[in-house]
Structure formats: structure tokens, C-alpha cells
Amino acid sequence: MNDPRWKKLAETLVHYSCAVKAGEKVLIESKGDDTSSLVKEIVTEVAKAGGLARWYHNEEEVERRWVMHASEEQIKAFGQMHLKTMKDTTCYISARGANNAFTLADVPEKQREWYQKHYYKPVHLEQRVKKTRWVVLRYPNHAMSQLAETSREAFEDFFFSVCNVDYGKMSKAMDPLAALMSKTDRVRIVGPGTDLAFSIKGIPPVKCDGHRNIPDGEVYTAPVRTSINGEITYNTPSIYESTVYDKIHLVFKNGKIVRADCAGDSTQLNKIFDTDPGARYVGEFSFGINPNIRKPMKDTLFDEKIFGSIHLTPGQCYDEAPNGNKSAIHWDLVLIQTKEFGGGQVYFDDQLIRQDGLFVHPALKDKLSAKALA
């Protein structure tokens, strides 16, 4: 029996997130064994919109074998082939349901670097992100259920509760926060192992309200590149290139990460931040506000939207909120500030605006409460 929740999600992806119009070329990428239920609904909605659907299945076990054995020149040609396709695309929808989050864990570092440089950066970071209308989402399979440490049935219910929210309603609720951020100079974040200050003056805020990621629910900007000073201890595990990093602790001086350590392999952590000069500076600062996401599950697409969280992102800035930082990485690291996770405060220009994950500023308290957003 078809689950009507898939149809509702596909309608959001095609008609709201990408706003597909007649004659537009829509590239649909799927990963994982179980994504066909959603892909069938997506192509149906693309057809209803008058769009031209193209789809392909990207099996990560096959991708792993290719990256393991291809030369740099082969991977470069592979990237150029996919770039040609992406340039001929108006809208991109990706349903990612990988069977194993650690499929690429044993790929040698050199091959990973080639893959990032010659495929992911030109095809996705530079072409897809900047020059198409796109939306990316996960698929609620067994692998994701395991990461979330719950049953698949329970995870599916959670998945639909956070993906099928009223994004139009959420977008309007974000307006006061975006307005306040646009008038703010100094930000201070305080919590266990964290006391950090920086400026966001002159850098526009951006609402993330279902047009790029599903699930969604964040408002971001960027720090003035050299303004960050202090330390931050993230309390959300993060997977980067199939390796889990936990309790990442960063120390900043004039915007630069001058010390980085974690509960695991701090040497490898520092190699990531040595990818290029911009990797030790921050390209994004954001508030997570999705009311139905309350705990981490080692998936950035969900974790960065956690209600009561912030993320401070080493690496590339977004064109919509530019601070001049350029890098091959963009790593969303999340700090949850609800009482359950240790609490904390956020100040704008020395005024407390959020306490223990709840907005207390008069302009935000009612608009951005969990009840108002649900």
C-alpha cells in the first residue's frame, strides 16, 4: 500500500522547494536500495508540473570501488562528465538513502582528495549549489534508523514529522530573527567549554525554510572573517568522510582556528583544518529551529536543524551571506544549548536573546517557540 506521506513530501520537493515550471530540466539522483517509493512520486509531480525528468541511481558501493581504483586523470574526466550534465540542469533533487554511512571510510586519503577536488567541488559546490534550484533530503532506511538509535518504524514517523512541516508558516516565523540579526554587530555564545565572541555586522541573514534542504529550519549568516575570538566545544558528534568526530574543541584567535582537538583522532582532525588556508576560518553561523528535531543522529542534514542549537561552520562561506572565506570544506559543527545538553546563552550586542535553547528576546519569544513552529 502506498504511504500518502511520500506523496505529500514529493509535492513539497517539486512544487515548493524547487518550484518546477513547464519545460525545465529536473535531475533526480537517488542513493540506497529503498528510495524508489519516493522517486516514483517525485517524477509524477515533475510530470504534473510540465517539467522534464531525468533520474539516475548512484550506488555508493559502486562509487567506492570507482574512487578506490581510478587514477586522478580518470576522476577528473568523471567530474567533467557529471559537470556537463549539471550544467544542463535547471533543478536538482537528491534522495539519499545510503545503506552504510561509512562506505567510504577505507578509501585512501589521496583518492578522497581527488574526488573532492575534481568531482564534488566543481559539480556540486560550484555548479549545483550556485547555479541550479536544488533540494537534498535523506531517506528513512535501516542505516539511518541505526544512526538515530531507534527502530525503522519509529524513525519513519520521526522523519515525516520533521520533513512534512508547514514551511510557509515556519518562514514567516523566522522573519523577526532575520530582522534582528541584520541589525546586530556583536554575538557572544556561552556554555560548557564555550565562550566565544564575534561580529556579524554587515553580513545578511538568510532564512532556510524548505527551499534547499529537507528537513529544514535554520537562519544563518556569517561572522566577519577575522572577528572570532575565544573557544567553543561542540556537543554533537559529526561524520566527516566516513569518520566520526566527537567533542570537537576549537580555539580561535582573530578568526583563525589556532587549536583543534577532539575525543578521537585529533591529528586527523587537524589535517581537515589544514586542507587549505580557509579551512581554519569560519564561513557560517546559524540557529537551528526545527521544533521536531531534538537530539543528534550523526547526520548533518538533521543535526544542524536541531531546535535550540547553533552551528559555527569552518570553511567556505555562502554567496548569500559572504564574508570572503574560501575553502574546499564546509563543515557544519553543531552545539546544542537546551538544558538536556548542558544549556547556554546567546547574546546580541550584550543583550541575552536565547537561554538554554529558548529565545527570550521580546520580539522572538512567541514567534520562535516550539509550539508556534509546530
N, C-alpha and C positions, 0 to 999 in steps of 0.2 A: 504494500500500500504506500502510495506517495505521501510524504510528510508535507503538509501545506506550509510549514515554516521555511522549507527550501524555496518555494515559490516567492514568498514574501521577501526573503533575503535577495533572491535574484532580481526582483523588481527594484529593490533599493540600489543594488550594484549598477544596473543598466540605466535606469531612468533617473535616479537621484545622484549617485556618486559620479558616474561618467556622463550622464545626460546625453546618451547616444541619439544622434539625429540621422535622418534618412541619408543613405549613401556613404556614411562614414565607415571606415575600416576598423574593425574591432578584433584585436589579437587576444585570444583566451589561452592562457597557459595553466595546465594542471599538473600537480605532483602528487604521487601517492596512489594506492590501489583503489581507493573508495570515493574518489572525487566526482565520478560520473553523474551521480544524482544531482549535484549542484550544477555541473557543466551543462547538462541537458536543459535545466531550467534557464540558465544564462543564455544559451543560444536561442531558446524560444523567445525570450524577451528582446534579444537583439533583433530577431526577425520581426517581431511586432513593431519595433521602433523604426524599421526600414533600414537597419544597418547591415553591413557585410561582415559576417563572422568568419574568422579563421581560428583554428584551435590546434594545439599540439600537446602531447603528454610528455613531460620531462621527468623521466625516472631517475632518481638520484643515484641508485646503484650503478646504472649505466653511465651517468655523468661522472661518478667517482672513477670508474675504470678508464674513461677517456682522459681525465685530468692526470691520472697516475702515469699514463704511458705516452701521452702526446708530448712532442717537443715544443719549445717556445714558439717556433715558427708556425707549427700546426695550431696551437692555441690562439695565436694572433690571427690566423686565417679564419678560425672558428668564430672569433669575435667579430671580424669584418662581415662574415656571412650573416650573423644574427643582427648586426648593426643595420645592414641593408633592409632586413625585414622590419626592424623597429622604426626606421625612417619612413617606411611605407604604412605606418600605423597611426590612426587618429586616437584610438582609445585602447588601453591595455587593462585586462582583468586577470588576476592570478589567484587561483585557488590552490593553496599549498598545504598538502596533507602528507608530508614525508613520513615514511614508516619508521625512520630511525633518525633522531636529531643529531646523532654522532656519526653519520655515514662517512663524512669527510675527515674524521679525526686522525686517520693514519696517512693522509695524503702528505707527502714531503713538503716542507716549507717552501722550497723553490717553486714547485708546481703551483702551490696556493698563490704565491706572489704573481706568477704568470697569469693565472686565472683571474685574479683581481685586476691586474693592470690591463690585460688585453681583452677581457670579456666583460666582467661586471662593471668596471668603471665606465668604459665608453658606451656600452649598450644600455645599462640601467641608470647609472648616476648622471651621465651627461646627456643621453638621448631620451630615455623613457621618462625619467623624473622631470626633466626640464622642458620637454617638447611634446609630450602627449598628455591627455587626460587619463589618469590611471587610478586603480584601486587594487589593493592587495589584501587578502584575508587568508587565515588558516582554515583547516578542515578538521572537524572533531573526530579524529580516529583514535585507535588504541594507543599510539605513541604519545599523542597529546594528553590523553587521559592519564597515562603513567607519569608524565611530567607534572601534571596537576595533582597527582597522588589521589585519584578518585576513580570510580567506575566509569565506563564509557557512557552508560545511560545518564548518570548524574552530570557528566561533563557536557553531553549534548544539550541538556536542559540549561546548564550554565551558559554554554556557547550561544544559544539562541536568545537568552535573556540579555546578553551584552551586545549582540550584533543587531538584533531587531528592535532597538530602541527608537524613539521618535527623535531623529537627528535634527529636524527642523526646530523642534522645541528646545533641544539642547543648544543649538546655535544661538537662538535668541537669549538664552540664559547666560551665555558666555559674554555677551556684549558689555556688561558693566566691568568685568575683569579686564577685557581687552582695553576698554577706555581708561581704566586706572593704570594699567601697565604703560600705556602711551604717555602718561603724564609723570611717570616715575623716573627718578635718577638712580638712587642707591637701593640695592637689595641686600638684605642680610639673612642668612639661613643658619639656624642654631639647632643643635640636637646632640645626642650622644656621639662623641668623637667628631663633631662638626661645628665649626664656627667660621663662616665664610662670608665675604662681602665683595660686591662688585657693582658696576654701573650698567644700566640698560638704556641710558639716555639716548634718544635719537634713533633707536632701532625699533621698527614697528612690531607690534604683536600680531600674531596670526592665529585664527581660530581653526581647529581641526575638528570638523563637525560631520564626518562621514563622506567626505569627497576624495580622500586618499587612502585611508586605512579603514578596515572594518575588523574588529570593533574600533571605535574612535572615542574621542573625548579628551582633548587637551588644548591648552592655549600656550603658544610658545613665542619666544623672541630669542635674542642672543645677547650675551654680555659684551660690553665694549672689550675688545680683544685683550688689552693689556691691563685690565682693571681688577682682575680677580686676585685676592689675597686671602690666605687662611687655609683651612683644611676641611675635608669632607670625608665621611665614612659611609659608604653605601651599604644598605642592609638587604639588598635584593640580589640573589645570585644571577649571573649573566653568562650566557653561552656565546663565545666568540670563536668562530671557525672550529666548531665541534669540541671546544674545551670549556669547562665550567670554571668561572672565576667567582669567588665569594669574598665578602667583607673587604672589598677594594677600598683602600685608603689613599687619598691623594693630597699632597701639599702643594699649594700654588704660591708663586711669587711674581707679581706684576703680570699675571695672566698665564704664566707658564707652569706646567707640572714639573716641579723640581724634585719630588719624591713620590714613588708609587710602590705600594706593597699590597698584599692580599693574603688570604688564609691558605692559598695554594702555591702555585708556581710564580713567584714574584719576578723571576728572571724572564720568563716568557711574557709576563705582563708588561715589563719594560720594553721588550722587543716590539710589542704592538705600538707603544707610545714613541718608539724610535723609527716607525715606518717612514716618516718624513717630518720636517720641522713643524708643520701644522698639527700633527697628531698630539703634541703636548700643549696645545691651546684648545679652547672650548668654542664650539660653533652653535650651541643651542642651550637655552634654559627654558623649562616648560613645567606647567602644572598639569597633573593628571586629575580628571574629574568624572570619569565614568562611574556612576553610582553603584553599578552591579559588579564591579571588579574590586575585590577587597584584599586579595593576597596574591603573592607571586607564583608563577608556574614555569619559570625558566623559558619564557617566550616573550621577547621584547614587544611584539605587537600587542600583547595583552598587558604586560607588566608596566609599560610606560603610561598606560591609561588608568592605573590604579587610583581609586578615589583617596584623596589625602596624600598623594605623592608629589614629588618633583623629580625631574631628571635634568642633569647637567652633563652635556654631551661633548666629550673630547672629539676633535676632528672637524670635518667640513661643515661650514655654515650653509644655510639655505638661502637661495636667491631672494626669497620673500622677506627674510629678516637678516640682511647681510651685515657681517662685522669684519669682512675681509679675510677670514681664515680659510685657507685652502689645505685640503688633505685628502689622501686616498681612503681614510677611515671616517666613519661617523658612528660612534658607539654610544648608544643611549643607556646610561647607567642610572639606576633608579634608587631614590631614597624615599621610603615610606615614613610618614610622620604621624600616623594615627597612634593612639595610646597603646594599642596592641603591639606596635612595633617600636616602642620607645619614645614616641612623641617628638615634639619640637616646635619651633616657631619660624615664621617668615615675616620679615619687616620690610616695608616700603618707606624709604625716607624717614626711618626711625619710628614709624607707626606700625604697630602689630596688626597684620592683616589676616594671619592664619595661625591658629593654636591647635596643636595635636591633630592636624589634618582637616580641621573645620574652619571655614572662613568666618572671621569675627568682625571684619570691617562692615560698617553700616550699609554700604552700597552692595555688598556681596553676600551677606549672611543669609538672607532669604532666597535670593536668586540661585545660589550655588549649593544649597543644602541637598542632601541625598534625596529627601522627599520631593523637592521641587524638580530635580533632574530625572527622577524615575518615571 
